[in-house]
Amino acid sequence: MAEYPEHDKMHLIKNKSQIIGEFLEWLVEKYGIVFAHYPENNDFIEEFPYKRKEQWLAEFFNIDLNEIENEKQTMLKELREKTQ
């Protein structure tokens, strides 16, 4: 059976990540607060950089989402092989 280091890391930070994610959702729902900035030479606010909440959290906790997907594909392959 393969090892899944990114999933292991994700499991270790799950509770912290969930609390931060809920807080970010609460800010938007309660106060309409979103992360934004003024780009150089522009007076209009833009979300910067635009990312899904999951992407922000993964970056903060140093989780590689591409590697998570690779590990998921490996898990699925192993499951298929076991059931054949």
mmCIF file as gemmi writes it, N, C-alpha and C atoms, coordinates in Angstrom:
data_model
loop_
_atom_site.group_PDB
_atom_site.id
_atom_site.type_symbol
_atom_site.label_atom_id
_atom_site.label_alt_id
_atom_site.label_comp_id
_atom_site.label_asym_id
_atom_site.label_entity_id
_atom_site.label_seq_id
_atom_site.pdbx_PDB_ins_code
_atom_site.Cartn_x
_atom_site.Cartn_y
_atom_site.Cartn_z
_atom_site.occupancy
_atom_site.B_iso_or_equiv
_atom_site.pdbx_formal_charge
_atom_site.auth_seq_id
_atom_site.auth_asym_id
_atom_site.pdbx_PDB_model_num
ATOM 1 N N . MET Axp A 1 ? 0.844 -1.186 0 1 0 ? 1 A 1
ATOM 2 C CA . MET Axp A 1 ? 0 0 0 1 0 ? 1 A 1
ATOM 3 C C . MET Axp A 1 ? 0.886 1.245 0 1 0 ? 1 A 1
ATOM 4 N N . ALA Axp A 2 ? 0.523 2.178 -0.826 1 0 ? 2 A 1
ATOM 5 C CA . ALA Axp A 2 ? 1.311 3.414 -0.959 1 0 ? 2 A 1
ATOM 6 C C . ALA Axp A 2 ? 1.112 4.317 0.254 1 0 ? 2 A 1
ATOM 7 N N . GLU Axp A 3 ? 2.052 5.2 0.446 1 0 ? 3 A 1
ATOM 8 C CA . GLU Axp A 3 ? 1.929 6.208 1.487 1 0 ? 3 A 1
ATOM 9 C C . GLU Axp A 3 ? 1.35 7.469 0.861 1 0 ? 3 A 1
ATOM 10 N N . TYR Axp A 4 ? 0.684 8.26 1.675 1 0 ? 4 A 1
ATOM 11 C CA . TYR Axp A 4 ? 0.024 9.471 1.192 1 0 ? 4 A 1
ATOM 12 C C . TYR Axp A 4 ? 0.416 10.657 2.075 1 0 ? 4 A 1
ATOM 13 N N . PRO Axp A 5 ? 1.632 11.195 1.873 1 0 ? 5 A 1
ATOM 14 C CA . PRO Axp A 5 ? 2.136 12.241 2.776 1 0 ? 5 A 1
ATOM 15 C C . PRO Axp A 5 ? 1.308 13.53 2.779 1 0 ? 5 A 1
ATOM 16 N N . GLU Axp A 6 ? 0.791 13.943 1.633 1 0 ? 6 A 1
ATOM 17 C CA . GLU Axp A 6 ? -0.003 15.181 1.627 1 0 ? 6 A 1
ATOM 18 C C . GLU Axp A 6 ? -1.321 14.975 2.372 1 0 ? 6 A 1
ATOM 19 N N . HIS Axp A 7 ? -1.92 13.807 2.213 1 0 ? 7 A 1
ATOM 20 C CA . HIS Axp A 7 ? -3.141 13.511 2.959 1 0 ? 7 A 1
ATOM 21 C C . HIS Axp A 7 ? -2.861 13.444 4.457 1 0 ? 7 A 1
ATOM 22 N N . ASP Axp A 8 ? -1.696 12.911 4.814 1 0 ? 8 A 1
ATOM 23 C CA . ASP Axp A 8 ? -1.314 12.878 6.229 1 0 ? 8 A 1
ATOM 24 C C . ASP Axp A 8 ? -1.186 14.292 6.785 1 0 ? 8 A 1
ATOM 25 N N . LYS Axp A 9 ? -0.516 15.169 6.024 1 0 ? 9 A 1
ATOM 26 C CA . LYS Axp A 9 ? -0.383 16.573 6.46 1 0 ? 9 A 1
ATOM 27 C C . LYS Axp A 9 ? -1.754 17.218 6.587 1 0 ? 9 A 1
ATOM 28 N N . MET Axp A 10 ? -2.62 16.959 5.604 1 0 ? 10 A 1
ATOM 29 C CA . MET Axp A 10 ? -3.947 17.565 5.606 1 0 ? 10 A 1
ATOM 30 C C . MET Axp A 10 ? -4.753 17.081 6.813 1 0 ? 10 A 1
ATOM 31 N N . HIS Axp A 11 ? -4.616 15.814 7.146 1 0 ? 11 A 1
ATOM 32 C CA . HIS Axp A 11 ? -5.329 15.271 8.297 1 0 ? 11 A 1
ATOM 33 C C . HIS Axp A 11 ? -4.876 15.95 9.594 1 0 ? 11 A 1
ATOM 34 N N . LEU Axp A 12 ? -3.578 16.225 9.709 1 0 ? 12 A 1
ATOM 35 C CA . LEU Axp A 12 ? -3.042 16.836 10.923 1 0 ? 12 A 1
ATOM 36 C C . LEU Axp A 12 ? -3.558 18.257 11.157 1 0 ? 12 A 1
ATOM 37 N N . ILE Axp A 13 ? -3.851 18.992 10.084 1 0 ? 13 A 1
ATOM 38 C CA . ILE Axp A 13 ? -4.275 20.392 10.235 1 0 ? 13 A 1
ATOM 39 C C . ILE Axp A 13 ? -5.785 20.571 10.021 1 0 ? 13 A 1
ATOM 40 N N . LYS Axp A 14 ? -6.502 19.476 9.882 1 0 ? 14 A 1
ATOM 41 C CA . LYS Axp A 14 ? -7.922 19.529 9.531 1 0 ? 14 A 1
ATOM 42 C C . LYS Axp A 14 ? -8.732 20.445 10.447 1 0 ? 14 A 1
ATOM 43 N N . ASN Axp A 15 ? -8.587 20.304 11.756 1 0 ? 15 A 1
ATOM 44 C CA . ASN Axp A 15 ? -9.386 21.109 12.688 1 0 ? 15 A 1
ATOM 45 C C . ASN Axp A 15 ? -9.067 22.598 12.577 1 0 ? 15 A 1
ATOM 46 N N . LYS Axp A 16 ? -7.78 22.926 12.509 1 0 ? 16 A 1
ATOM 47 C CA . LYS Axp A 16 ? -7.389 24.328 12.374 1 0 ? 16 A 1
ATOM 48 C C . LYS Axp A 16 ? -7.912 24.904 11.061 1 0 ? 16 A 1
ATOM 49 N N . SER Axp A 17 ? -7.739 24.15 9.992 1 0 ? 17 A 1
ATOM 50 C CA . SER Axp A 17 ? -8.172 24.601 8.676 1 0 ? 17 A 1
ATOM 51 C C . SER Axp A 17 ? -9.685 24.831 8.645 1 0 ? 17 A 1
ATOM 52 N N . GLN Axp A 18 ? -10.423 23.926 9.26 1 0 ? 18 A 1
ATOM 53 C CA . GLN Axp A 18 ? -11.873 24.061 9.278 1 0 ? 18 A 1
ATOM 54 C C . GLN Axp A 18 ? -12.313 25.305 10.037 1 0 ? 18 A 1
ATOM 55 N N . ILE Axp A 19 ? -11.681 25.586 11.157 1 0 ? 19 A 1
ATOM 56 C CA . ILE Axp A 19 ? -12.027 26.772 11.946 1 0 ? 19 A 1
ATOM 57 C C . ILE Axp A 19 ? -11.734 28.044 11.155 1 0 ? 19 A 1
ATOM 58 N N . ILE Axp A 20 ? -10.574 28.109 10.516 1 0 ? 20 A 1
ATOM 59 C CA . ILE Axp A 20 ? -10.232 29.29 9.717 1 0 ? 20 A 1
ATOM 60 C C . ILE Axp A 20 ? -11.212 29.441 8.56 1 0 ? 20 A 1
ATOM 61 N N . GLY Axp A 21 ? -11.531 28.339 7.877 1 0 ? 21 A 1
ATOM 62 C CA . GLY Axp A 21 ? -12.485 28.387 6.772 1 0 ? 21 A 1
ATOM 63 C C . GLY Axp A 21 ? -13.85 28.88 7.208 1 0 ? 21 A 1
ATOM 64 N N . GLU Axp A 22 ? -14.319 28.401 8.352 1 0 ? 22 A 1
ATOM 65 C CA . GLU Axp A 22 ? -15.614 28.852 8.878 1 0 ? 22 A 1
ATOM 66 C C . GLU Axp A 22 ? -15.57 30.334 9.221 1 0 ? 22 A 1
ATOM 67 N N . PHE Axp A 23 ? -14.444 30.803 9.767 1 0 ? 23 A 1
ATOM 68 C CA . PHE Axp A 23 ? -14.301 32.22 10.077 1 0 ? 23 A 1
ATOM 69 C C . PHE Axp A 23 ? -14.365 33.068 8.808 1 0 ? 23 A 1
ATOM 70 N N . LEU Axp A 24 ? -13.678 32.628 7.753 1 0 ? 24 A 1
ATOM 71 C CA . LEU Axp A 24 ? -13.712 33.37 6.488 1 0 ? 24 A 1
ATOM 72 C C . LEU Axp A 24 ? -15.131 33.436 5.925 1 0 ? 24 A 1
ATOM 73 N N . GLU Axp A 25 ? -15.858 32.332 5.986 1 0 ? 25 A 1
ATOM 74 C CA . GLU Axp A 25 ? -17.248 32.323 5.526 1 0 ? 25 A 1
ATOM 75 C C . GLU Axp A 25 ? -18.105 33.256 6.374 1 0 ? 25 A 1
ATOM 76 N N . TRP Axp A 26 ? -17.875 33.249 7.674 1 0 ? 26 A 1
ATOM 77 C CA . TRP Axp A 26 ? -18.626 34.109 8.588 1 0 ? 26 A 1
ATOM 78 C C . TRP Axp A 26 ? -18.397 35.58 8.25 1 0 ? 26 A 1
ATOM 79 N N . LEU Axp A 27 ? -17.15 35.96 7.965 1 0 ? 27 A 1
ATOM 80 C CA . LEU Axp A 27 ? -16.851 37.348 7.599 1 0 ? 27 A 1
ATOM 81 C C . LEU Axp A 27 ? -17.654 37.78 6.373 1 0 ? 27 A 1
ATOM 82 N N . VAL Axp A 28 ? -17.723 36.904 5.379 1 0 ? 28 A 1
ATOM 83 C CA . VAL Axp A 28 ? -18.459 37.232 4.163 1 0 ? 28 A 1
ATOM 84 C C . VAL Axp A 28 ? -19.953 37.315 4.451 1 0 ? 28 A 1
ATOM 85 N N . GLU Axp A 29 ? -20.49 36.325 5.129 1 0 ? 29 A 1
ATOM 86 C CA . GLU Axp A 29 ? -21.93 36.277 5.387 1 0 ? 29 A 1
ATOM 87 C C . GLU Axp A 29 ? -22.4 37.389 6.315 1 0 ? 29 A 1
ATOM 88 N N . LYS Axp A 30 ? -21.668 37.64 7.37 1 0 ? 30 A 1
ATOM 89 C CA . LYS Axp A 30 ? -22.102 38.614 8.386 1 0 ? 30 A 1
ATOM 90 C C . LYS Axp A 30 ? -21.813 40.056 7.979 1 0 ? 30 A 1
ATOM 91 N N . TYR Axp A 31 ? -20.645 40.288 7.367 1 0 ? 31 A 1
ATOM 92 C CA . TYR Axp A 31 ? -20.214 41.654 7.101 1 0 ? 31 A 1
ATOM 93 C C . TYR Axp A 31 ? -19.886 41.942 5.641 1 0 ? 31 A 1
ATOM 94 N N . GLY Axp A 32 ? -19.928 40.935 4.799 1 0 ? 32 A 1
ATOM 95 C CA . GLY Axp A 32 ? -19.58 41.136 3.394 1 0 ? 32 A 1
ATOM 96 C C . GLY Axp A 32 ? -18.102 41.408 3.188 1 0 ? 32 A 1
ATOM 97 N N . ILE Axp A 33 ? -17.279 40.98 4.125 1 0 ? 33 A 1
ATOM 98 C CA . ILE Axp A 33 ? -15.837 41.232 4.041 1 0 ? 33 A 1
ATOM 99 C C . ILE Axp A 33 ? -15.18 40.189 3.153 1 0 ? 33 A 1
ATOM 100 N N . VAL Axp A 34 ? -14.437 40.65 2.164 1 0 ? 34 A 1
ATOM 101 C CA . VAL Axp A 34 ? -13.657 39.777 1.288 1 0 ? 34 A 1
ATOM 102 C C . VAL Axp A 34 ? -12.249 40.352 1.172 1 0 ? 34 A 1
ATOM 103 N N . PHE Axp A 35 ? -11.3 39.522 0.824 1 0 ? 35 A 1
ATOM 104 C CA . PHE Axp A 35 ? -9.937 40.005 0.606 1 0 ? 35 A 1
ATOM 105 C C . PHE Axp A 35 ? -9.873 40.703 -0.746 1 0 ? 35 A 1
ATOM 106 N N . ALA Axp A 36 ? -9.314 41.904 -0.758 1 0 ? 36 A 1
ATOM 107 C CA . ALA Axp A 36 ? -9.22 42.67 -1.993 1 0 ? 36 A 1
ATOM 108 C C . ALA Axp A 36 ? -8.02 43.61 -1.899 1 0 ? 36 A 1
ATOM 109 N N . HIS Axp A 37 ? -7.681 44.213 -3.039 1 0 ? 37 A 1
ATOM 110 C CA . HIS Axp A 37 ? -6.6 45.192 -3.048 1 0 ? 37 A 1
ATOM 111 C C . HIS Axp A 37 ? -6.814 46.182 -4.195 1 0 ? 37 A 1
ATOM 112 N N . TYR Axp A 38 ? -6.063 47.266 -4.161 1 0 ? 38 A 1
ATOM 113 C CA . TYR Axp A 38 ? -6.04 48.217 -5.26 1 0 ? 38 A 1
ATOM 114 C C . TYR Axp A 38 ? -4.823 47.918 -6.117 1 0 ? 38 A 1
ATOM 115 N N . PRO Axp A 39 ? -5.024 47.464 -7.36 1 0 ? 39 A 1
ATOM 116 C CA . PRO Axp A 39 ? -3.862 47.225 -8.225 1 0 ? 39 A 1
ATOM 117 C C . PRO Axp A 39 ? -3.116 48.528 -8.499 1 0 ? 39 A 1
ATOM 118 N N . GLU Axp A 40 ? -1.856 48.418 -8.845 1 0 ? 40 A 1
ATOM 119 C CA . GLU Axp A 40 ? -1.065 49.607 -9.163 1 0 ? 40 A 1
ATOM 120 C C . GLU Axp A 40 ? -1.725 50.391 -10.289 1 0 ? 40 A 1
ATOM 121 N N . ASN Axp A 41 ? -1.712 51.721 -10.172 1 0 ? 41 A 1
ATOM 122 C CA . ASN Axp A 41 ? -2.238 52.62 -11.19 1 0 ? 41 A 1
ATOM 123 C C . ASN Axp A 41 ? -3.708 52.365 -11.517 1 0 ? 41 A 1
ATOM 124 N N . ASN Axp A 42 ? -4.477 51.967 -10.522 1 0 ? 42 A 1
ATOM 125 C CA . ASN Axp A 42 ? -5.888 51.68 -10.745 1 0 ? 42 A 1
ATOM 126 C C . ASN Axp A 42 ? -6.646 52.037 -9.475 1 0 ? 42 A 1
ATOM 127 N N . ASP Axp A 43 ? -7.783 52.7 -9.634 1 0 ? 43 A 1
ATOM 128 C CA . ASP Axp A 43 ? -8.576 53.093 -8.476 1 0 ? 43 A 1
ATOM 129 C C . ASP Axp A 43 ? -9.66 52.082 -8.125 1 0 ? 43 A 1
ATOM 130 N N . PHE Axp A 44 ? -9.737 51.009 -8.865 1 0 ? 44 A 1
ATOM 131 C CA . PHE Axp A 44 ? -10.781 50.026 -8.634 1 0 ? 44 A 1
ATOM 132 C C . PHE Axp A 44 ? -10.247 48.851 -7.815 1 0 ? 44 A 1
ATOM 133 N N . ILE Axp A 45 ? -11.059 48.417 -6.88 1 0 ? 45 A 1
ATOM 134 C CA . ILE Axp A 45 ? -10.683 47.282 -6.04 1 0 ? 45 A 1
ATOM 135 C C . ILE Axp A 45 ? -10.839 45.992 -6.836 1 0 ? 45 A 1
ATOM 136 N N . GLU Axp A 46 ? -9.882 45.103 -6.68 1 0 ? 46 A 1
ATOM 137 C CA . GLU Axp A 46 ? -9.954 43.768 -7.263 1 0 ? 46 A 1
ATOM 138 C C . GLU Axp A 46 ? -9.693 42.752 -6.168 1 0 ? 46 A 1
ATOM 139 N N . GLU Axp A 47 ? -10.309 41.6 -6.291 1 0 ? 47 A 1
ATOM 140 C CA . GLU Axp A 47 ? -9.913 40.52 -5.399 1 0 ? 47 A 1
ATOM 141 C C . GLU Axp A 47 ? -8.518 40.108 -5.829 1 0 ? 47 A 1
ATOM 142 N N . PHE Axp A 48 ? -7.621 39.94 -4.883 1 0 ? 48 A 1
ATOM 143 C CA . PHE Axp A 48 ? -6.243 39.617 -5.234 1 0 ? 48 A 1
ATOM 144 C C . PHE Axp A 48 ? -5.63 38.651 -4.262 1 0 ? 48 A 1
ATOM 145 N N . PRO Axp A 49 ? -4.95 37.672 -4.703 1 0 ? 49 A 1
ATOM 146 C CA . PRO Axp A 49 ? -5.256 37.047 -5.986 1 0 ? 49 A 1
ATOM 147 C C . PRO Axp A 49 ? -6.506 36.22 -5.812 1 0 ? 49 A 1
ATOM 148 N N . TYR Axp A 50 ? -7.271 36.063 -6.852 1 0 ? 50 A 1
ATOM 149 C CA . TYR Axp A 50 ? -8.515 35.327 -6.716 1 0 ? 50 A 1
ATOM 150 C C . TYR Axp A 50 ? -8.211 33.851 -6.504 1 0 ? 50 A 1
ATOM 151 N N . LYS Axp A 51 ? -8.646 33.351 -5.394 1 0 ? 51 A 1
ATOM 152 C CA . LYS Axp A 51 ? -8.476 31.937 -5.067 1 0 ? 51 A 1
ATOM 153 C C . LYS Axp A 51 ? -9.707 31.481 -4.296 1 0 ? 51 A 1
ATOM 154 N N . ARG Axp A 52 ? -9.993 30.211 -4.429 1 0 ? 52 A 1
ATOM 155 C CA . ARG Axp A 52 ? -11.032 29.628 -3.588 1 0 ? 52 A 1
ATOM 156 C C . ARG Axp A 52 ? -10.496 29.528 -2.169 1 0 ? 52 A 1
ATOM 157 N N . LYS Axp A 53 ? -11.396 29.506 -1.219 1 0 ? 53 A 1
ATOM 158 C CA . LYS Axp A 53 ? -11.007 29.391 0.187 1 0 ? 53 A 1
ATOM 159 C C . LYS Axp A 53 ? -10.081 28.186 0.394 1 0 ? 53 A 1
ATOM 160 N N . GLU Axp A 54 ? -10.369 27.071 -0.253 1 0 ? 54 A 1
ATOM 161 C CA . GLU Axp A 54 ? -9.559 25.875 -0.103 1 0 ? 54 A 1
ATOM 162 C C . GLU Axp A 54 ? -8.125 26.108 -0.574 1 0 ? 54 A 1
ATOM 163 N N . GLN Axp A 55 ? -7.961 26.916 -1.622 1 0 ? 55 A 1
ATOM 164 C CA . GLN Axp A 55 ? -6.619 27.212 -2.124 1 0 ? 55 A 1
ATOM 165 C C . GLN Axp A 55 ? -5.841 28.069 -1.133 1 0 ? 55 A 1
ATOM 166 N N . TRP Axp A 56 ? -6.506 29.074 -0.551 1 0 ? 56 A 1
ATOM 167 C CA . TRP Axp A 56 ? -5.845 29.906 0.467 1 0 ? 56 A 1
ATOM 168 C C . TRP Axp A 56 ? -5.386 29.042 1.641 1 0 ? 56 A 1
ATOM 169 N N . LEU Axp A 57 ? -6.292 28.171 2.121 1 0 ? 57 A 1
ATOM 170 C CA . LEU Axp A 57 ? -5.959 27.342 3.278 1 0 ? 57 A 1
ATOM 171 C C . LEU Axp A 57 ? -4.828 26.359 2.956 1 0 ? 57 A 1
ATOM 172 N N . ALA Axp A 58 ? -4.883 25.766 1.794 1 0 ? 58 A 1
ATOM 173 C CA . ALA Axp A 58 ? -3.822 24.835 1.407 1 0 ? 58 A 1
ATOM 174 C C . ALA Axp A 58 ? -2.477 25.55 1.351 1 0 ? 58 A 1
ATOM 175 N N . GLU Axp A 59 ? -2.465 26.737 0.785 1 0 ? 59 A 1
ATOM 176 C CA . GLU Axp A 59 ? -1.213 27.49 0.714 1 0 ? 59 A 1
ATOM 177 C C . GLU Axp A 59 ? -0.71 27.844 2.11 1 0 ? 59 A 1
ATOM 178 N N . PHE Axp A 60 ? -1.611 28.298 2.98 1 0 ? 60 A 1
ATOM 179 C CA . PHE Axp A 60 ? -1.237 28.675 4.347 1 0 ? 60 A 1
ATOM 180 C C . PHE Axp A 60 ? -0.639 27.484 5.101 1 0 ? 60 A 1
ATOM 181 N N . PHE Axp A 61 ? -1.243 26.306 4.924 1 0 ? 61 A 1
ATOM 182 C CA . PHE Axp A 61 ? -0.792 25.123 5.637 1 0 ? 61 A 1
ATOM 183 C C . PHE Axp A 61 ? 0.223 24.295 4.848 1 0 ? 61 A 1
ATOM 184 N N . ASN Axp A 62 ? 0.688 24.833 3.725 1 0 ? 62 A 1
ATOM 185 C CA . ASN Axp A 62 ? 1.707 24.18 2.897 1 0 ? 62 A 1
ATOM 186 C C . ASN Axp A 62 ? 1.254 22.795 2.421 1 0 ? 62 A 1
ATOM 187 N N . ILE Axp A 63 ? 0.031 22.741 1.918 1 0 ? 63 A 1
ATOM 188 C CA . ILE Axp A 63 ? -0.532 21.521 1.352 1 0 ? 63 A 1
ATOM 189 C C . ILE Axp A 63 ? -0.542 21.688 -0.172 1 0 ? 63 A 1
ATOM 190 N N . ASP Axp A 64 ? 0.01 20.723 -0.876 1 0 ? 64 A 1
ATOM 191 C CA . ASP Axp A 64 ? 0.067 20.754 -2.333 1 0 ? 64 A 1
ATOM 192 C C . ASP Axp A 64 ? -1.196 20.095 -2.887 1 0 ? 64 A 1
ATOM 193 N N . LEU Axp A 65 ? -2.131 20.909 -3.393 1 0 ? 65 A 1
ATOM 194 C CA . LEU Axp A 65 ? -3.4 20.382 -3.885 1 0 ? 65 A 1
ATOM 195 C C . LEU Axp A 65 ? -3.222 19.491 -5.107 1 0 ? 65 A 1
ATOM 196 N N . ASN Axp A 66 ? -2.218 19.753 -5.92 1 0 ? 66 A 1
ATOM 197 C CA . ASN Axp A 66 ? -1.945 18.868 -7.058 1 0 ? 66 A 1
ATOM 198 C C . ASN Axp A 66 ? -1.507 17.489 -6.563 1 0 ? 66 A 1
ATOM 199 N N . GLU Axp A 67 ? -0.696 17.481 -5.528 1 0 ? 67 A 1
ATOM 200 C CA . GLU Axp A 67 ? -0.247 16.206 -4.964 1 0 ? 67 A 1
ATOM 201 C C . GLU Axp A 67 ? -1.41 15.486 -4.269 1 0 ? 67 A 1
ATOM 202 N N . ILE Axp A 68 ? -2.308 16.235 -3.652 1 0 ? 68 A 1
ATOM 203 C CA . ILE Axp A 68 ? -3.512 15.626 -3.061 1 0 ? 68 A 1
ATOM 204 C C . ILE Axp A 68 ? -4.276 14.888 -4.148 1 0 ? 68 A 1
ATOM 205 N N . GLU Axp A 69 ? -4.451 15.521 -5.298 1 0 ? 69 A 1
ATOM 206 C CA . GLU Axp A 69 ? -5.171 14.887 -6.404 1 0 ? 69 A 1
ATOM 207 C C . GLU Axp A 69 ? -4.429 13.654 -6.901 1 0 ? 69 A 1
ATOM 208 N N . ASN Axp A 70 ? -3.115 13.734 -7.015 1 0 ? 70 A 1
ATOM 209 C CA . ASN Axp A 70 ? -2.324 12.57 -7.429 1 0 ? 70 A 1
ATOM 210 C C . ASN Axp A 70 ? -2.489 11.412 -6.446 1 0 ? 70 A 1
ATOM 211 N N . GLU Axp A 71 ? -2.459 11.737 -5.155 1 0 ? 71 A 1
ATOM 212 C CA . GLU Axp A 71 ? -2.634 10.7 -4.147 1 0 ? 71 A 1
ATOM 213 C C . GLU Axp A 71 ? -4.036 10.083 -4.23 1 0 ? 71 A 1
ATOM 214 N N . LYS Axp A 72 ? -5.041 10.903 -4.482 1 0 ? 72 A 1
ATOM 215 C CA . LYS Axp A 72 ? -6.403 10.382 -4.631 1 0 ? 72 A 1
ATOM 216 C C . LYS Axp A 72 ? -6.48 9.402 -5.796 1 0 ? 72 A 1
ATOM 217 N N . GLN Axp A 73 ? -5.834 9.753 -6.896 1 0 ? 73 A 1
ATOM 218 C CA . GLN Axp A 73 ? -5.847 8.866 -8.057 1 0 ? 73 A 1
ATOM 219 C C . GLN Axp A 73 ? -5.149 7.544 -7.732 1 0 ? 73 A 1
ATOM 220 N N . THR Axp A 74 ? -4.066 7.607 -6.972 1 0 ? 74 A 1
ATOM 221 C CA . THR Axp A 74 ? -3.367 6.388 -6.557 1 0 ? 74 A 1
ATOM 222 C C . THR Axp A 74 ? -4.257 5.544 -5.66 1 0 ? 74 A 1
ATOM 223 N N . MET Axp A 75 ? -4.958 6.194 -4.727 1 0 ? 75 A 1
ATOM 224 C CA . MET Axp A 75 ? -5.879 5.47 -3.845 1 0 ? 75 A 1
ATOM 225 C C . MET Axp A 75 ? -6.961 4.757 -4.657 1 0 ? 75 A 1
ATOM 226 N N . LEU Axp A 76 ? -7.531 5.469 -5.615 1 0 ? 76 A 1
ATOM 227 C CA . LEU Axp A 76 ? -8.573 4.863 -6.45 1 0 ? 76 A 1
ATOM 228 C C . LEU Axp A 76 ? -8.042 3.664 -7.233 1 0 ? 76 A 1
ATOM 229 N N . LYS Axp A 77 ? -6.844 3.812 -7.758 1 0 ? 77 A 1
ATOM 230 C CA . LYS Axp A 77 ? -6.222 2.714 -8.502 1 0 ? 77 A 1
ATOM 231 C C . LYS Axp A 77 ? -6.043 1.499 -7.6 1 0 ? 77 A 1
ATOM 232 N N . GLU Axp A 78 ? -5.552 1.732 -6.371 1 0 ? 78 A 1
ATOM 233 C CA . GLU Axp A 78 ? -5.361 0.631 -5.425 1 0 ? 78 A 1
ATOM 234 C C . GLU Axp A 78 ? -6.688 -0.04 -5.093 1 0 ? 78 A 1
ATOM 235 N N . LEU Axp A 79 ? -7.722 0.753 -4.883 1 0 ? 79 A 1
ATOM 236 C CA . LEU Axp A 79 ? -9.045 0.183 -4.586 1 0 ? 79 A 1
ATOM 237 C C . LEU Axp A 79 ? -9.566 -0.658 -5.73 1 0 ? 79 A 1
ATOM 238 N N . ARG Axp A 80 ? -9.407 -0.164 -6.951 1 0 ? 80 A 1
ATOM 239 C CA . ARG Axp A 80 ? -9.847 -0.919 -8.128 1 0 ? 80 A 1
ATOM 240 C C . ARG Axp A 80 ? -9.099 -2.254 -8.225 1 0 ? 80 A 1
ATOM 241 N N . GLU Axp A 81 ? -7.804 -2.218 -7.981 1 0 ? 81 A 1
ATOM 242 C CA . GLU Axp A 81 ? -6.997 -3.435 -8.055 1 0 ? 81 A 1
ATOM 243 C C . GLU Axp A 81 ? -7.409 -4.451 -7.004 1 0 ? 81 A 1
ATOM 244 N N . LYS Axp A 82 ? -7.8 -3.976 -5.824 1 0 ? 82 A 1
ATOM 245 C CA . LYS Axp A 82 ? -8.23 -4.873 -4.741 1 0 ? 82 A 1
ATOM 246 C C . LYS Axp A 82 ? -9.557 -5.533 -5.057 1 0 ? 82 A 1
ATOM 247 N N . THR Axp A 83 ? -10.429 -4.831 -5.768 1 0 ? 83 A 1
ATOM 248 C CA . THR Axp A 83 ? -11.763 -5.358 -6.041 1 0 ? 83 A 1
ATOM 249 C C . THR Axp A 83 ? -11.831 -6.217 -7.29 1 0 ? 83 A 1
ATOM 250 N N . GLN Axp A 84 ? -10.734 -6.33 -7.997 1 0 ? 84 A 1
ATOM 251 C CA . GLN Axp A 84 ? -10.731 -7.155 -9.221 1 0 ? 84 A 1
ATOM 252 C C . GLN Axp A 84 ? -10.303 -8.568 -8.928 1 0 ? 84 A 1
